[in-house]
Amino acid sequence: MTLRIGISARLLHRPPPGLGLPLKRLQYLESTMAHWIMSHGVVALMIPFIDHAMPSQRKRPPIQDLVRHLDGLVLQGGVDIDPATYRAAPWQAGMDTDPIRDDYELELLRGFIEAGKPVLGICRGAQLLNVYHGGTLLQDIPSQWVNGMANGAINGTAAPATPATHWDEARYDHLTHDVRFLPGSLLDSLYGPGPHPVVSIHHQCVGELGKGLVIEARCPQDGVPEAIRHPGHPFVVGVQWHPEFHLPGPGAEPLVAMDSGPLMMAFLKAALRRAGRLRRLAHGVSQVRERARAAAPAPNAAAARGAPQT
């Protein structure tokens, strides 16, 4: 069977001039993400955001119907999560957040997790997984993580002499740093402990860990959490790096970055296992119904026609 993987949409609420769609909200899928997923022989489908406030959408299908037609969910990266979502004040005024997207993706996430279907969160998506499970975020790594280590507020250790650079606007998707996978973690079983170079484009990270989650990876230079997982679920994994950018584009020089294939294959294998269980369940229900129909007594023909008049 060909798997169908849903991808959460990025939202552009105020398109720049020149796109020909003034005052219209756009929804989009970053093409490298689609290429990464579909390069493994599956179908990638963007899941549109539906504005609940629009009268025309009051009859939209419930989220469970959408989830039923998809085999897994990938949460794209993007802007910072609104601190109000995890009961925190913004670290500075004018943060670039999107509460509308937060609510939309949290609803998607809830639907897939409750259905037992696999979820892979990328960058912001990993952070959203933590927030969904009741965790918090450190809103700025340079000012909050490194300084927190310096004053003993984090890990009770001294700040590193040379903390890693996790975000560089000029270098963008050509910025890499190493990650190490914790012994016994899922990622350790896929790759070995490391260090492994990854593409890093984030200035926030997991703060207080969400309920039931475990840390899978850290940056060895400064201890920043780089991956999380829910071991009580068949596959709920978030990675802080961008594995979709590990694939070189047309004419681009190859990056020295970890192979992103094993991570995607683990996600898709979980989706196949889940889809197989659902098919077996549906087949079993069908067989039970067929046996019940076969065992039912044939209707009395005379009774079906009605008793003769006397």
C-alpha positions as CSV (number, residue, x, y, z in Angstrom):
1,M,0.0,0.0,0.0
2,T,1.1,3.6,-0.6
3,L,1.1,5.6,2.7
4,R,-0.5,9.0,2.9
5,I,1.4,11.4,5.1
6,G,-0.3,14.6,6.2
7,I,1.9,17.7,6.7
8,S,0.7,20.7,8.7
9,A,0.5,23.9,6.7
10,R,2.6,27.0,7.2
11,L,0.4,30.2,7.3
12,L,1.1,33.5,5.7
13,H,-1.5,35.9,7.1
14,R,-0.2,39.0,5.3
15,P,1.3,38.2,1.9
16,P,3.9,40.6,0.7
17,P,3.0,42.8,-2.3
18,G,3.6,41.3,-5.7
19,L,2.0,37.9,-5.1
20,G,-1.3,39.0,-6.5
21,L,-3.4,38.0,-3.4
22,P,-3.7,41.2,-1.3
23,L,-5.4,40.7,2.1
24,K,-5.7,37.0,1.6
25,R,-4.3,34.4,4.0
26,L,-2.0,31.9,2.3
27,Q,-1.2,28.3,3.3
28,Y,1.9,26.6,2.0
29,L,4.2,23.7,2.2
30,E,8.0,24.2,2.0
31,S,9.0,22.2,-1.0
32,T,12.1,20.5,0.5
33,M,9.8,18.9,3.2
34,A,7.6,17.4,0.5
35,H,10.6,16.2,-1.5
36,W,12.1,14.5,1.6
37,I,8.9,12.6,2.4
38,M,8.0,11.7,-1.1
39,S,11.5,10.5,-1.9
40,H,10.6,7.5,0.2
41,G,7.8,6.4,-2.1
42,V,4.8,7.8,-0.1
43,V,2.3,10.5,-0.8
44,A,2.6,13.9,1.0
45,L,-0.5,15.9,1.5
46,M,-0.7,19.3,3.1
47,I,-3.6,19.6,5.6
48,P,-5.3,22.9,5.1
49,F,-6.1,25.2,8.0
50,I,-9.8,25.8,8.3
51,D,-11.0,29.0,9.9
52,H,-13.7,28.1,12.4
53,A,-15.0,31.7,12.3
54,M,-16.0,31.5,8.6
55,P,-19.8,30.7,8.3
56,S,-19.1,28.5,5.2
57,Q,-16.9,26.2,7.3
58,R,-19.5,25.4,10.0
59,K,-20.2,22.0,8.4
60,R,-16.6,21.0,7.9
61,P,-15.9,17.3,8.7
62,P,-14.6,16.6,12.2
63,I,-10.9,16.2,12.7
64,Q,-11.3,12.4,13.3
65,D,-12.5,12.0,9.7
66,L,-9.4,13.7,8.4
67,V,-7.1,11.6,10.6
68,R,-8.8,8.4,9.4
69,H,-7.7,9.0,5.8
70,L,-4.1,9.7,6.7
71,D,-1.3,7.4,8.0
72,G,0.9,9.9,9.9
73,L,1.5,13.5,10.6
74,V,4.6,15.7,10.1
75,L,4.7,19.1,11.8
76,Q,6.6,21.7,9.8
77,G,8.9,24.3,11.3
78,G,8.1,28.0,11.4
79,V,7.6,30.9,13.7
80,D,7.8,30.8,17.5
81,I,4.9,29.3,19.5
82,D,2.9,31.9,21.4
83,P,4.2,31.8,25.1
84,A,0.6,32.1,26.3
85,T,0.1,28.6,24.9
86,Y,2.4,27.2,27.6
87,R,1.4,29.8,30.3
88,A,4.4,32.0,30.0
89,A,5.1,35.7,29.4
90,P,7.0,36.7,26.2
91,W,10.7,37.2,26.8
92,Q,10.7,40.3,24.7
93,A,8.1,42.6,23.0
94,G,7.3,42.1,19.4
95,M,7.9,38.3,19.2
96,D,7.0,36.7,15.8
97,T,4.3,34.2,16.9
98,D,1.2,32.8,15.3
99,P,-1.5,31.8,17.9
100,I,-3.9,30.8,15.0
101,R,-1.4,28.2,13.8
102,D,-0.7,27.0,17.3
103,D,-4.4,26.1,17.8
104,Y,-4.7,24.5,14.4
105,E,-1.6,22.3,14.9
106,L,-2.5,21.4,18.4
107,E,-5.9,20.2,17.2
108,L,-4.2,18.1,14.5
109,L,-1.7,16.7,17.0
110,R,-4.4,15.7,19.4
111,G,-6.3,13.9,16.6
112,F,-3.3,11.8,15.5
113,I,-2.0,11.0,19.0
114,E,-5.5,9.9,20.1
115,A,-5.8,7.7,17.0
116,G,-2.4,6.1,17.8
117,K,-0.9,7.2,14.5
118,P,2.8,8.3,14.2
119,V,3.8,11.9,14.5
120,L,7.2,13.5,13.6
121,G,7.8,17.1,14.7
122,I,10.5,19.2,13.0
123,C,12.0,22.2,14.8
124,R,8.9,24.2,15.9
125,G,7.0,20.9,15.6
126,A,9.3,19.3,18.2
127,Q,8.6,22.3,20.5
128,L,4.9,21.9,19.9
129,L,5.0,18.3,20.9
130,N,6.5,19.4,24.2
131,V,3.9,22.1,24.8
132,Y,1.1,19.6,23.9
133,H,2.3,17.4,26.7
134,G,2.3,20.2,29.2
135,G,6.0,21.3,28.8
136,T,7.4,24.7,28.4
137,L,10.0,26.4,26.2
138,L,13.1,28.5,26.7
139,Q,12.3,31.4,24.5
140,D,15.9,32.4,23.6
141,I,18.9,30.1,23.9
142,P,21.7,32.7,24.1
143,S,20.0,34.7,26.8
144,Q,18.2,32.0,28.8
145,W,20.0,28.7,28.4
146,V,23.6,29.8,28.4
147,N,23.0,32.4,31.1
148,G,20.9,29.9,33.1
149,M,23.8,27.5,33.0
150,A,26.1,30.2,34.2
151,N,24.1,31.0,37.3
152,G,23.3,27.3,38.0
153,A,19.6,27.5,37.1
154,I,20.0,24.8,34.4
155,N,21.7,21.4,35.0
156,G,23.6,22.9,37.9
157,T,26.7,23.2,35.7
158,A,28.9,26.0,34.5
159,A,28.2,27.6,31.1
160,P,30.3,26.2,28.3
161,A,33.3,28.2,27.1
162,T,32.1,27.9,23.5
163,P,28.4,27.3,23.3
164,A,27.0,26.1,19.9
165,T,25.4,28.5,17.5
166,H,21.9,27.3,16.9
167,W,20.7,30.1,14.7
168,D,22.5,32.3,12.2
169,E,20.3,34.3,9.8
170,A,23.1,34.8,7.2
171,R,24.0,31.1,7.1
172,Y,20.5,29.9,7.5
173,D,20.2,26.2,6.3
174,H,24.0,26.0,6.0
175,L,24.6,26.2,9.7
176,T,25.4,22.9,11.3
177,H,26.4,21.7,14.8
178,D,26.8,18.3,16.4
179,V,24.2,16.3,18.3
180,R,24.7,13.2,20.5
181,F,22.0,10.6,21.1
182,L,21.4,9.3,24.6
183,P,22.3,5.6,25.2
184,G,19.3,3.4,24.7
185,S,17.3,6.0,22.8
186,L,15.5,5.3,19.5
187,L,17.8,7.6,17.7
188,D,20.8,5.9,19.2
189,S,19.5,2.6,17.8
190,L,19.1,4.2,14.3
191,Y,22.4,6.1,14.1
192,G,24.7,5.2,17.0
193,P,25.6,7.8,19.7
194,G,27.5,10.3,17.5
195,P,28.4,13.0,17.3
196,H,26.3,13.7,14.2
197,P,26.2,17.0,12.3
198,V,22.7,18.5,11.8
199,V,21.3,21.6,10.2
200,S,20.2,24.1,13.0
201,I,17.8,27.0,12.6
202,H,16.3,27.7,16.0
203,H,16.8,30.1,18.9
204,Q,14.3,28.3,21.3
205,C,14.4,24.9,22.9
206,V,12.6,22.6,25.3
207,G,12.5,24.0,28.8
208,E,10.4,22.0,31.3
209,L,9.9,18.6,29.7
210,G,6.4,17.6,29.0
211,K,4.6,14.7,30.8
212,G,5.7,11.3,29.6
213,L,8.4,12.6,27.3
214,V,12.1,11.7,27.3
215,I,15.1,13.5,25.9
216,E,16.6,11.6,23.0
217,A,19.5,14.0,22.0
218,R,21.5,16.9,23.2
219,C,24.0,19.3,21.7
220,P,27.4,18.2,23.2
221,Q,28.7,21.8,23.3
222,D,26.1,23.2,25.6
223,G,23.6,20.5,26.5
224,V,20.7,22.0,24.7
225,P,17.9,19.4,24.2
226,E,17.8,18.5,20.5
227,A,15.2,15.6,20.3
228,I,12.4,14.3,22.4
229,R,10.1,11.2,22.2
230,H,7.1,9.7,23.9
231,P,8.0,6.1,24.7
232,G,4.4,5.3,25.5
233,H,3.3,5.9,21.9
234,P,4.3,3.8,18.9
235,F,6.0,6.9,17.3
236,V,5.8,10.4,18.7
237,V,9.2,12.0,18.0
238,G,10.4,15.6,17.7
239,V,13.8,16.7,16.4
240,Q,15.0,20.3,16.8
241,W,17.1,20.2,13.6
242,H,15.9,20.2,10.0
243,P,16.5,16.8,8.4
244,E,14.7,17.9,5.2
245,F,17.5,20.4,4.6
246,H,20.2,17.6,4.8
247,L,19.3,16.7,1.2
248,P,21.2,18.9,-1.3
249,G,19.1,20.9,-3.8
250,P,19.7,21.1,-7.5
251,G,23.2,22.4,-8.2
252,A,23.9,22.9,-4.5
253,E,27.0,21.6,-2.7
254,P,26.3,18.6,-0.5
255,L,26.1,19.5,3.2
256,V,28.2,17.6,5.7
257,A,25.2,16.5,7.7
258,M,23.7,13.3,9.1
259,D,21.7,11.1,6.7
260,S,18.1,11.9,7.2
261,G,16.9,8.6,5.7
262,P,16.8,6.4,8.8
263,L,14.7,8.9,10.7
264,M,12.1,9.0,8.0
265,M,12.1,5.3,7.5
266,A,11.5,4.7,11.2
267,F,8.5,7.1,11.0
268,L,7.1,5.4,7.9
269,K,7.6,1.9,9.3
270,A,5.5,2.9,12.3
271,A,2.9,4.2,9.9
272,L,2.9,0.9,8.0
273,R,2.5,-1.1,11.2
274,R,-0.4,1.1,12.3
275,A,-2.1,0.9,8.9
276,G,-1.6,-2.9,8.9
277,R,-3.3,-3.3,12.3
278,L,-6.2,-1.2,11.1
279,R,-6.6,-3.3,7.9
280,R,-6.5,-6.5,10.0
281,L,-9.1,-5.1,12.4
282,A,-11.4,-4.0,9.5
283,H,-11.0,-7.5,7.9
284,G,-11.8,-9.2,11.2
285,V,-14.9,-7.1,11.7
286,S,-16.0,-7.9,8.1
287,Q,-15.5,-11.7,8.8
288,V,-17.6,-11.5,12.0
289,R,-20.4,-9.8,10.2
290,E,-20.3,-12.4,7.4
291,R,-20.4,-15.3,9.9
292,A,-23.3,-13.6,11.7
293,R,-25.3,-13.3,8.5
294,A,-24.5,-16.9,7.5
295,A,-25.7,-18.2,11.0
296,A,-28.9,-16.2,11.0
297,P,-32.0,-18.3,10.3
298,A,-33.6,-17.9,6.9
299,P,-36.8,-15.8,7.1
300,N,-40.1,-17.7,6.9
301,A,-41.4,-17.2,3.4
302,A,-45.0,-17.3,4.5
303,A,-44.4,-15.0,7.4
304,A,-42.6,-12.6,5.1
305,R,-45.6,-12.6,2.7
306,G,-48.0,-12.3,5.6
307,A,-50.5,-14.9,7.0
308,P,-53.1,-16.0,4.5
309,Q,-56.6,-14.5,5.0
310,T,-59.3,-17.0,6.2
